[in-house]
Amino acid sequence: MSRLSNPSVADYGMLILLAAIFGGSFVLTSVSVHEVPAIFVVAARLVLATLILYAAMLIAKQSLPKFGPIWWVIAAAALLGSALPFFLISWAQESVDAGLAAILMAVMPLVTLVLAHIFTKDEKLTPTKVIGFLFGVVGVAVLIGFDKLGTLGDEAMRQYALIAAAICYAANAVITKYLVGLPRRATATALVGVATLMILPVCLIFGEFPSSSISNLALASIVGLAIFPTAIGTLLIFEIVDRQGASFLSQINFLVPVAGVIWGILLLSERLPANAWIALLIILTGVVIARLKLQPSKLSARKGRIKDKS
């Protein structure tokens, strides 16, 4: 990777575009799953995205990674980054509004902090990260409702499914560190292709086939899911990381839940309850706190200088 430069207007533009695409995915999912079973939405989305990414890979004159141990990492990333969370989100959104889904998914970067502490050696928890994570927990409790946290009703189960999807994405963020250095488009094609192979048998064996009277809007939403958040979104991620690195990309965690809420209001006329807005504020505050780095106090620095002189 070339030496990173200061972010340009184009870099920030791509970041905002990616946030808008990911935020819009909640609206597209909400529209599609009201007519098509969730498992079929996911399968169709992945099949179409695989074809698009495969074409992009050929255009870039890249080839799939050679078969070996790296494919175990690819399989894990495919499961936790695409197949499983796509299904959990789609199933949940059969009854959960797009805006609420976006807010619940905002806990992903906070969960990533905990998993990175457990499974990596160089990203340990700090006091600010712990406080940020606790803010996220409180935000989820406010959104779901303290009185419903221990219940297992249909509404609660679907909200828990969204949290599980956020955990999947967080685990995937840790796993994909092992894929650094591979050709970007080829890696994206491999990940989405393996996810497709995982979901298709489940879809064909256990899925309930959709009716023949699917509206054009639902079909367009499924195609939109394949083109925008799955294919173009994946390529945009790699482009941003190539240009400015993963740290710059992580700022998207502030933008996606807000974009999801805005899209839900504009396109689906959703009206979020007061506790949803409070939860969004609490969770985003947690994300901000978790990114803070404690600076050494002036007293400690002064002591260090005194010690050096002695």
C-alpha positions in Angstrom: 0.0 0.0 0.0 1.3 3.4 -0.8 2.0 6.0 1.8 -1.2 7.5 3.1 -1.9 11.2 2.4 -4.2 13.6 4.1 -7.8 12.8 3.3 -9.2 14.7 0.4 -12.7 15.8 -0.5 -13.0 12.8 -2.7 -12.1 10.5 0.3 -14.7 12.0 2.5 -17.2 11.9 -0.4 -16.6 8.1 -0.8 -17.0 7.6 2.9 -20.3 9.5 3.0 -21.5 7.6 -0.1 -20.6 4.3 1.5 -22.5 5.2 4.6 -25.5 6.2 2.6 -25.4 2.9 0.7 -25.1 0.8 3.9 -27.8 2.9 5.6 -30.1 2.4 2.6 -29.6 -1.4 2.8 -32.0 -1.4 5.7 -34.7 0.2 3.7 -34.1 -2.2 0.7 -34.2 -5.2 3.1 -37.4 -4.0 4.7 -39.2 -3.6 1.4 -38.0 -7.0 0.0 -38.7 -9.2 3.0 -42.3 -8.1 3.2 -43.0 -10.0 0.0 -40.1 -12.5 -0.3 -38.9 -14.9 2.5 -35.7 -13.7 4.1 -33.6 -16.7 3.1 -34.5 -16.2 -0.6 -33.7 -12.5 -0.4 -30.3 -13.3 1.0 -29.6 -16.1 -1.6 -30.6 -13.9 -4.5 -28.6 -11.0 -3.2 -25.5 -13.1 -2.9 -25.8 -14.8 -6.2 -26.1 -11.5 -8.1 -23.3 -9.9 -6.1 -21.0 -12.8 -6.8 -21.6 -12.4 -10.6 -20.9 -8.7 -10.4 -17.7 -9.1 -8.3 -16.5 -11.9 -10.5 -16.7 -9.6 -13.5 -14.9 -6.9 -11.6 -12.2 -9.4 -10.7 -11.7 -10.4 -14.3 -11.6 -6.7 -15.4 -8.8 -6.1 -12.9 -7.0 -9.2 -14.3 -6.9 -10.9 -10.8 -7.5 -14.5 -9.9 -8.9 -16.2 -6.8 -6.5 -17.1 -4.0 -4.8 -20.5 -4.4 -6.4 -23.2 -2.4 -4.7 -23.6 1.0 -5.1 -22.6 4.7 -6.2 -19.1 3.7 -9.5 -20.5 2.5 -10.4 -21.4 6.1 -10.1 -17.7 6.9 -12.1 -16.8 3.8 -14.8 -19.3 4.8 -15.0 -17.9 8.3 -15.2 -14.3 7.0 -17.9 -15.4 4.5 -20.0 -16.9 7.2 -19.6 -14.1 9.7 -19.4 -11.2 7.3 -22.1 -12.1 4.8 -24.1 -15.3 5.0 -25.2 -15.4 8.7 -25.6 -11.6 9.3 -27.4 -11.1 6.0 -30.0 -13.7 7.0 -30.3 -12.5 10.6 -30.9 -8.9 9.5 -33.4 -9.9 6.8 -35.3 -12.2 9.2 -35.4 -9.5 11.9 -36.6 -6.8 9.5 -39.7 -8.8 8.7 -41.1 -6.9 11.7 -38.5 -4.5 12.8 -38.4 -1.0 11.2 -35.4 -0.1 9.1 -34.4 2.8 11.4 -34.5 0.6 14.5 -32.4 -2.0 12.8 -29.8 0.5 11.9 -29.6 1.7 15.5 -29.2 -1.8 16.9 -26.4 -2.5 14.3 -24.5 0.6 15.6 -23.2 -1.5 18.5 -20.9 -3.4 16.1 -17.8 -1.3 16.6 -18.2 -1.6 20.4 -18.4 -5.3 20.2 -15.4 -5.4 18.0 -13.4 -3.8 20.8 -14.1 -6.7 23.2 -13.4 -9.4 20.6 -10.2 -7.7 19.5 -9.1 -7.6 23.2 -9.7 -11.4 23.5 -8.3 -12.6 20.1 -5.5 -10.1 19.3 -2.4 -9.0 21.1 -2.1 -5.4 20.0 -5.7 -4.1 20.6 -6.3 -4.5 24.3 -9.1 -2.7 26.1 -8.5 0.6 27.7 -10.6 2.5 30.2 -12.2 4.6 27.5 -13.0 1.5 25.4 -14.7 -0.1 28.4 -16.7 3.0 29.1 -17.7 3.2 25.4 -18.8 -0.5 25.4 -20.9 0.1 28.6 -22.6 3.1 26.9 -23.5 0.7 24.0 -25.0 -1.8 26.4 -27.1 0.9 28.0 -28.2 2.2 24.6 -29.4 -1.3 23.6 -31.3 -1.7 26.8 -33.0 1.7 26.3 -34.0 0.7 22.8 -35.3 -2.8 23.6 -36.8 -1.7 26.9 -35.5 -2.7 30.3 -38.7 -4.6 30.9 -38.3 -6.7 27.8 -34.6 -7.7 28.1 -35.4 -11.0 29.6 -38.3 -11.9 27.4 -38.3 -14.2 24.4 -41.3 -12.9 22.4 -41.2 -12.6 18.6 -40.3 -8.9 18.7 -37.5 -9.3 21.2 -36.1 -12.3 19.4 -35.9 -10.3 16.1 -34.1 -7.5 18.0 -31.7 -10.0 19.5 -31.1 -11.3 16.0 -29.9 -7.9 14.9 -27.6 -7.7 17.9 -26.3 -11.2 16.9 -25.7 -9.9 13.4 -23.7 -7.0 14.8 -21.6 -9.5 16.8 -21.0 -11.4 13.5 -19.8 -8.3 11.8 -17.6 -7.5 14.8 -16.0 -11.0 14.7 -15.5 -10.6 10.9 -13.7 -7.3 11.5 -11.1 -9.3 13.6 -10.9 -12.2 11.1 -10.4 -10.1 8.0 -7.1 -8.7 9.5 -5.7 -12.1 8.3 -6.7 -11.3 4.7 -4.5 -8.2 4.4 -2.3 -8.3 1.4 -4.5 -10.4 -0.9 -5.8 -8.9 -4.1 -8.8 -6.9 -3.1 -11.3 -7.7 -5.9 -10.3 -11.4 -5.9 -10.8 -11.6 -2.1 -14.2 -9.9 -2.3 -15.3 -12.3 -5.0 -14.0 -15.3 -2.9 -15.8 -14.1 0.2 -19.2 -13.4 -1.4 -18.9 -16.6 -3.5 -18.3 -18.8 -0.5 -21.2 -17.1 1.3 -23.4 -17.9 -1.7 -22.4 -21.6 -1.5 -23.2 -21.6 2.2 -26.6 -20.1 1.9 -27.9 -21.8 -1.3 -28.3 -25.3 0.1 -30.1 -23.9 3.2 -32.4 -21.9 1.0 -33.3 -24.8 -1.3 -33.8 -27.3 1.5 -35.4 -25.3 4.2 -36.7 -22.1 2.5 -40.3 -21.4 1.7 -40.5 -20.6 -1.9 -41.9 -17.1 -2.7 -45.2 -16.6 -4.5 -45.2 -15.8 -8.2 -46.8 -12.4 -7.6 -43.8 -10.5 -6.4 -44.0 -6.8 -7.1 -41.5 -5.0 -9.2 -40.6 -2.9 -6.2 -39.6 -6.0 -4.2 -37.6 -7.3 -7.1 -35.9 -4.0 -7.6 -35.0 -3.9 -3.9 -33.3 -7.3 -4.1 -31.3 -6.3 -7.1 -30.5 -3.1 -5.3 -29.2 -5.0 -2.3 -26.9 -7.1 -4.6 -25.6 -4.1 -6.6 -25.1 -1.4 -3.9 -24.3 -2.6 -0.4 -23.0 -6.0 -1.4 -21.0 -5.5 -4.6 -20.3 -1.7 -4.9 -20.1 -1.4 -1.1 -17.5 -4.1 -0.9 -15.4 -2.5 -3.6 -15.7 0.9 -2.0 -14.5 -0.4 1.3 -11.4 -1.8 -0.4 -10.8 1.5 -2.3 -11.1 3.6 0.9 -8.8 1.3 2.8 -6.3 1.4 0.0 -6.4 5.2 -0.1 -6.6 6.1 3.6 -6.4 3.0 5.7 -8.8 1.2 8.1 -8.8 3.9 10.7 -10.2 6.4 8.3 -12.9 3.9 7.2 -13.9 3.3 10.8 -15.5 6.7 10.9 -18.3 5.2 9.0 -19.6 3.7 12.2 -20.9 7.2 13.1 -22.7 7.7 9.8 -24.4 4.4 9.0 -27.0 4.3 11.8 -27.8 8.0 11.1 -28.2 7.3 7.4 -30.4 4.3 8.1 -32.7 6.3 10.3 -32.9 9.1 7.7 -33.6 6.7 4.8 -36.3 5.0 6.9 -38.0 8.4 7.6 -37.7 9.7 4.0 -38.7 6.5 2.1 -40.8 4.5 4.5 -42.3 7.3 6.5 -41.1 5.6 9.7 -41.6 7.5 13.0 -39.2 6.4 15.7 -40.3 6.5 19.3 -38.4 8.8 21.8 -36.5 5.9 23.3 -35.0 5.1 19.8 -33.6 8.6 19.5 -32.2 8.4 23.0 -30.6 5.0 22.3 -29.0 6.3 19.1 -27.5 9.2 21.0 -26.2 6.9 23.8 -24.7 4.3 21.4 -23.0 6.9 19.2 -21.6 8.6 22.4 -20.2 5.3 23.3 -18.5 4.9 19.9 -17.0 8.4 20.3 -15.7 7.7 23.8 -14.3 4.3 22.8 -12.2 6.1 20.1 -10.7 8.6 22.6 -7.1 8.0 23.6 -6.0 9.0 27.1 -3.1 11.5 27.0 -0.5 11.3 29.7 -0.9 14.0 32.3 1.4 16.9 32.5 2.5 15.8 35.9 3.6 12.4 34.6 5.5 14.0 31.8 7.2 16.4 34.2 8.2 13.5 36.5 9.7 11.8 33.5 11.8 14.8 32.7 13.0 15.1 36.3 13.9 11.5 36.2 15.9 11.9 33.0 17.9 14.8 34.5 18.8 12.8 37.6 
